[in-house]
Amino acid sequence: MTSEEKRVGIVLVSHSARVAESVAELARGLAGGGPAVPVAPAGGTEGGGLGTSAELIASAAASVDRGAGVAVLADLGSAVLTVKALLAEGDELPDGTRLVDAPFVEGAVAAVVTAATGAGLDAVAAAAAEAYTYRKV
């Protein structure tokens, strides 16, 4: 794997597959034409319903792991709890996977844009978390 391919991966965990997919699409689109960042939505349940799935989250994290860490952003409480449970198990998620405390949409955009620059996991997580300070008025 070349250093160009070694980027932080991003997983977007939502209770809704459509929300996770839409936020992933938005973040990729706003990142511009730079290097592709591996982003995977993990929304809903295996049957397509609302909820969260440990299996979908673990699969998404494995799919974006390029050896530079995986930043996971979650939308609501039980999605956060599911990610925390996977992290506690220790062997379900790739090494270097981190749950990032950030707003879901703004944090996702900031994470993908920052990862596209080749920044490491600490910088990606910090950029996503900083999105809490974005003022709209």
Contact map, one row per residue, 1 for C-alpha under 8 A:
11101100000000000000000000000000000000000000000000000000000000000000000000000000000000000000000000000000000000000000000000000000000000000
11111100000000000000000000000000000000000000000000000000000000000000000000000000000000000000000000000000000000000000000000000000000000000
11111110000000000000000000000000000000000000000000000000000000000000000000000000000000000000000000000000000000000000000000000000000000000
01111110000000000000000000000000000000000000000000000000000000000000000000000000000000000000000000000000000000000000010000000000000000000
11111110000000000000000000000000000000000000000000000000000000000100000000000000000000000000000000000000000000000000000000000000000000000
11111111000000000000000000000000000000000000000000000000000000000111000000000000000000000000000000000000000000000000000000000000000000000
00111111100000000000000000000000000011000000000000000000000000000111100000000000000000000000000000000000000000000011011100000000000000000
00000111110000000000000000000000000011000000000000000000000000011111111000000000000000000000000000000000000000000010011110010000000000000
00000011111000000000000000000000000011100000000000000000000010011101111000000000000000000000000000000000000000000010000000000000000000000
00000001111100000000000000000000000011110000000000000000000010010000011110000000000000000000000000000000000100110000000000000000000000000
00000000111110000000000000000000000000111100000000000000100110010000011110000000000000000000000000000000000000000000000000000000000000000
00000000011111000001001100000000000000111110000000000000000000000000000111000000000000000000000000000001000100000000000000000000000000000
00000000001111100001000000000000000000001110000000010000100000000000000111100010000000000000000000000000000000000000000000000000000000000
00000000000111111011000000000000000000001111000000110000000000000000000001110010000000000000000000000000000000000000000000000000000000000
00000000000011111011000000000000000000000011100001110000000000000000000000110010000000000000000000000000000000000000000000000000000000000
00000000000001111111000000000000000000000011000011100000000000000000000000000000000000000000000000000000000000000000000000000000000000000
00000000000001111111100000000000000000001111100101000000000000000000000000000000000000000000000000000000000000000000000000000000000000000
00000000000000011111110000000000000000000010000000000000000000000000000000000000000000000000000000000000000000000000000000000000000000000
00000000000001111111111000000000000000000010000000000000000000000000000000000000000000000000000000000000000000000000000000000000000000000
00000000000111111111111100000000000000001110000000000000000000000000000000000000000000000000000000000000000000000000000000000000000000000
00000000000000001111111110000000000000011110000000000000000000000000000000000000000000000000000000000000000000000000000000000000000000000
00000000000000000111111111000000000000000000000000000000000000000000000000000000000000000000000000000000000000000000000000000000000000000
00000000000100000011111111100000000000000000000000000000000000000000000000000000000000000000000000000000100100000000000000000000000000000
00000000000100000001111111110000000000111000000000000000000000000000000000000000000000000000000000000000000100000000000000000000000000000
00000000000000000000111111111000000000000000000000000000000000000000000000000000000000000000000000000000000000000000000000000000000000000
00000000000000000000011111111100000000000000000000000000000000000000000000000000000000000000000000000000000010000000000000000000000000000
00000000000000000000001111111110000000000000000000000000000000000000000000000000000000000000000000000000000111011000000000000000000000000
00000000000000000000000111111111000110100000000000000000000000000000000000000000000000000000000000000000000010011000000000000000000000000
00000000000000000000000011111111000000000000000000000000000000000000000000000000000000000000000000000000000000000000000000000000000000000
00000000000000000000000001111111000000000000000000000000000000000000000000000000000000000000000000000000000010001000000000000000000000000
00000000000000000000000000111111110000000000000000000000000000000000000000000000000000000000000000000000000010011001000000000000000000000
00000000000000000000000000011111110000000000000000000000000000000000000000000000000000000000000000000000000000000000000000000000000000000
00000000000000000000000000000011111100000000000000000000000000000000000000000000000000000000000000000000000000000000000000000000000000000
00000000000000000000000000000011111100000000000000000000000000000000000000000000000000000000000000000000000000000001100000000000000000000
00000000000000000000000000000000111110000000000000000000000000000000000000000000000000000000000000000000000000000001100000000000000000000
00000000000000000000000000010000111111000000000000000000000000000000000000000000000000000000000000000000000000000001000000000000000000000
00000011110000000000000000010000001111100000000000000000000000000000000000000000000000000000000000000000000000010011000000000000000000000
00000011110000000000000000000000000111110000000000000000000000011000000000000000000000000000000000000000000000000000000000000000000000000
00000000111100000000000100010000000011111000000000000000000000010000000000000000000000000000000000000000000000010000000000000000000000000
00000000011100000000100100000000000001111100000000000000000110110000000000000000000000000000000000000000000000000000000000000000000000000
00000000001111001001100100000000000000111110000000000000000100000000000000000000000000000000000000000000000000000000000000000000000000000
00000000001111001001100000000000000000011111000000011001100100000000000000000000000000000000000000000000000000000000000000000000000000000
00000000000111111111100000000000000000001111100001111001000000000000000000000000000000000000000000000000000000000000000000000000000000000
00000000000001111000000000000000000000000111110111111000000000000000000000000000000000000000000000000000000000000000000000000000000000000
00000000000000101000000000000000000000000011111111111001000000000000000000000000000000000000000000000000000000000000000000000000000000000
00000000000000000000000000000000000000000001111110001001000000000000000000000000000000000000000000000000000000000000000000000000000000000
00000000000000000000000000000000000000000000111110000000000000000000000000000000000000000000000000000000000000000000000000000000000000000
00000000000000001000000000000000000000000001111111000000000000000000000000000000000000000000000000000000000000000000000000000000000000000
00000000000000010000000000000000000000000001111111100000000000000000000000000000000000000000000000000000000000000000000000000000000000000
00000000000000111000000000000000000000000011100111110000000000000000000000000000000000000000000000000000000000000000000000000000000000000
00000000000001110000000000000000000000000011100011111000000000000000000000000010000000000000000000000000000000000000000000000000000000000
00000000000011100000000000000000000000000111100001111101000000000000000000000110010000000000000000000000000000000000000000000000000000000
00000000000000000000000000000000000000000111110000111111100000000000000000000000010000000000000000000000000000000000000000000000000000000
00000000000000000000000000000000000000000000000000011111110000000000000000000000011001000000000000000000000000000000000000000000000000000
00000000000000000000000000000000000000000000000000001111111000000000000000000000000000000000000000000000000000000000000000000000000000000
00000000000000000000000000000000000000000110110000011111111100000000000000000000000000000000000000000000000000000000000000000000000000000
00000000001010000000000000000000000000000100000000001111111110000000000000000000001000000000000000000000000000000000000000000000000000000
00000000000000000000000000000000000000000000000000000111111111000000000000000000000001000001100000000000000000000000000000000000000000000
00000000000000000000000000000000000000000000000000000011111111100000000000000000000000000000000000000000000000000000000000000000000000000
00000000001000000000000000000000000000011100000000000001111111110000000000000000000000000000000000000000000000000000000000000000000000000
00000000111000000000000000000000000000010000000000000000111111111000010000000000000000000000110010000000000000000000000000000000000000000
00000000000000000000000000000000000000000000000000000000011111111000000000000000000000000000110000000000000000000000000000000000000000000
00000000000000000000000000000000000000010000000000000000001111111000000000000000000000000000000000000000000000000000000000000000000000000
00000001111000000000000000000000000001110000000000000000000111111100010000000000000000000000000000000000000000000000000000000000000000000
00000001100000000000000000000000000001000000000000000000000011111111110000000000000000000000010000000000000000000000000000000000000000000
00001111100000000000000000000000000000000000000000000000000000011111100000000000000000000000000000000000000000000000000000000000000000000
00000111000000000000000000000000000000000000000000000000000000001111100000000000000000000000000000000000000000000000000000000000000000000
00000111100000000000000000000000000000000000000000000000000000001111110000000000000000000000000100000000000000000000000110000000000000000
00000011100000000000000000000000000000000000000000000000000000001111111000000000000000000000011111000000000000000000000110000000000000000
00000001111000000000000000000000000000000000000000000000000010011001111100000000000000000000010111000000000000000000000010000000000000000
00000001111000000000000000000000000000000000000000000000000000000000111110000000000000000000000011110000000000000000000010011000000000000
00000000011110000000000000000000000000000000000000000000000000000000011111000000000000000000000011110000000000000000000000000000000000000
00000000011110000000000000000000000000000000000000000000000000000000001111100000000000000000000000111111001100000000000000000000000000000
00000000000111000000000000000000000000000000000000000000000000000000000111110011000000000000000000110001000000000000000000000000000000000
00000000000011100000000000000000000000000000000000000000000000000000000011111011000000000000000000000011000000000000000000000000000000000
00000000000001100000000000000000000000000000000000000000000000000000000001111111000000000000000000000000000000000000000000000000000000000
00000000000000000000000000000000000000000000000000000000000000000000000000111111100000000000000000000000000000000000000000000000000000000
00000000000000000000000000000000000000000000000000010000000000000000000000011111110000000000000000000000000000000000000000000000000000000
00000000000011100000000000000000000000000000000000110000000000000000000001111111111000000000000000000000000000000000000000000000000000000
00000000000000000000000000000000000000000000000000000000000000000000000001111111111100000000000000100000000000000000000000000000000000000
00000000000000000000000000000000000000000000000000000000000000000000000000001111111110000000000000000000000000000000000000000000000000000
00000000000000000000000000000000000000000000000000011100000000000000000000000111111111000000000000000000000000000000000000000000000000000
00000000000000000000000000000000000000000000000000000100100000000000000000000011111111100000000000100000000000000000000000000000000000000
00000000000000000000000000000000000000000000000000000000000000000000000000000001111111110000000000100000000000000000000000000000000000000
00000000000000000000000000000000000000000000000000000000000000000000000000000000111111111000000000000000000000000000000000000000000000000
00000000000000000000000000000000000000000000000000000100010000000000000000000000011111111111100000000000000000000000000000000000000000000
00000000000000000000000000000000000000000000000000000000000000000000000000000000001111111111100010000000000000000000000000000000000000000
00000000000000000000000000000000000000000000000000000000000000000000000000000000000111111100000000000000000000000000000000000000000000000
00000000000000000000000000000000000000000000000000000000000000000000000000000000000011111111000000000000000000000000000000000000000000000
00000000000000000000000000000000000000000000000000000000000000000000000000000000000001111111100000000000000000000000000000000000000000000
00000000000000000000000000000000000000000000000000000000000000000000000000000000000001101111110000000000000000000000000000000000000000000
00000000000000000000000000000000000000000000000000000000010000000000000000000000000001101111110000000000000000000000000000000000000000000
00000000000000000000000000000000000000000000000000000000010011000000000000000000000001100111111010000000000000000000000000000000000000000
00000000000000000000000000000000000000000000000000000000000011001000110000000000000000000011111110000000000000000000000000000000000000000
00000000000000000000000000000000000000000000000000000000000000000000100000000000000000000000111110000000000000000000000000000000000000000
00000000000000000000000000000000000000000000000000000000000000000001110000000000000000000000011111000000000000000000000000000000000000000
00000000000000000000000000000000000000000000000000000000000010000000111100000000000000100000111111100000000000000000000000000000000000000
00000000000000000000000000000000000000000000000000000000000000000000111100000000000000000000000111110000000000000000000000000000000000000
00000000000000000000000000000000000000000000000000000000000000000000001111000001001100000000000011111000000000000000000000000000000000000
00000000000000000000000000000000000000000000000000000000000000000000001111000000000000000000000001111100000000000000000000001001100000000
00000000000000000000000000000000000000000000000000000000000000000000000010000000000000000000000000111110000000000000000000000001100000000
00000000000000000000000000000000000000000000000000000000000000000000000010000000000000000000000000011111011000000000000000000001111100000
00000000000000000000000000000000000000000000000000000000000000000000000010100000000000000000000000001111111100000000000000000001101100000
00000000000100000000000000000000000000000000000000000000000000000000000011100000000000000000000000000111111100000000000000000000000000000
00000000000000000000001000000000000000000000000000000000000000000000000000000000000000000000000000000011111110000000000000000000000000000
00000000000000000000000000000000000000000000000000000000000000000000000000000000000000000000000000000111111111000000000000000001001000000
00000000000000000000000000000000000000000000000000000000000000000000000010000000000000000000000000000111111111100000000000000011111100000
00000000010100000000001100100000000000000000000000000000000000000000000010000000000000000000000000000011111111110000000000000001000000000
00000000000000000000000001110110000000000000000000000000000000000000000000000000000000000000000000000000111111111000000000000001000000000
00000000000000000000000000100000000000000000000000000000000000000000000000000000000000000000000000000000011111111100000000010011001000000
00000000010000000000000000000000000000000000000000000000000000000000000000000000000000000000000000000000001111111110000000011011000000000
00000000010000000000000000110010000010100000000000000000000000000000000000000000000000000000000000000000000111111111000000010000000000000
00000000000000000000000000110110000000000000000000000000000000000000000000000000000000000000000000000000000011111111100000000000000000000
00000000000000000000000000000000000000000000000000000000000000000000000000000000000000000000000000000000000001111111111000110010000000000
00000011100000000000000000000000000010000000000000000000000000000000000000000000000000000000000000000000000000111111111110010000000000000
00000010000000000000000000000010011110000000000000000000000000000000000000000000000000000000000000000000000000011111111000000000000000000
00000000000000000000000000000000011000000000000000000000000000000000000000000000000000000000000000000000000000001111111000000000000000000
00010011000000000000000000000000000000000000000000000000000000000000000000000000000000000000000000000000000000000111111100000000000000000
00000011000000000000000000000000000000000000000000000000000000000000000000000000000000000000000000000000000000000111111110110000000000000
00000011000000000000000000000000000000000000000000000000000000000001100000000000000000000000000000000000000000000010011111110000000000000
00000001000000000000000000000000000000000000000000000000000000000001111000000000000000000000000000000000000000000010001111111000000000000
00000000000000000000000000000000000000000000000000000000000000000000000000000000000000000000000000000000000000000000000111111100000000000
00000000000000000000000000000000000000000000000000000000000000000000000000000000000000000000000000000000000000000100001111111110000000000
00000001000000000000000000000000000000000000000000000000000000000000001000000000000000000000000000000000000001110110001111111111000000000
00000000000000000000000000000000000000000000000000000000000000000000001000000000000000000000000000010000000000100000000011111111100000000
00000000000000000000000000000000000000000000000000000000000000000000000000000000000000000000000000000000000000000000000001111111110000000
00000000000000000000000000000000000000000000000000000000000000000000000000000000000000000000000000000000001001100100000000111111111000000
00000000000000000000000000000000000000000000000000000000000000000000000000000000000000000000000000011110011111100000000000011111111100000
00000000000000000000000000000000000000000000000000000000000000000000000000000000000000000000000000011110001000000000000000001111111100000
00000000000000000000000000000000000000000000000000000000000000000000000000000000000000000000000000000100001000000000000000000111111111000
00000000000000000000000000000000000000000000000000000000000000000000000000000000000000000000000000000110011001000000000000000011111111000
00000000000000000000000000000000000000000000000000000000000000000000000000000000000000000000000000000110001000000000000000000001111111000
00000000000000000000000000000000000000000000000000000000000000000000000000000000000000000000000000000000000000000000000000000000011111100
00000000000000000000000000000000000000000000000000000000000000000000000000000000000000000000000000000000000000000000000000000000011111110
00000000000000000000000000000000000000000000000000000000000000000000000000000000000000000000000000000000000000000000000000000000000011111
00000000000000000000000000000000000000000000000000000000000000000000000000000000000000000000000000000000000000000000000000000000000001111
00000000000000000000000000000000000000000000000000000000000000000000000000000000000000000000000000000000000000000000000000000000000000111
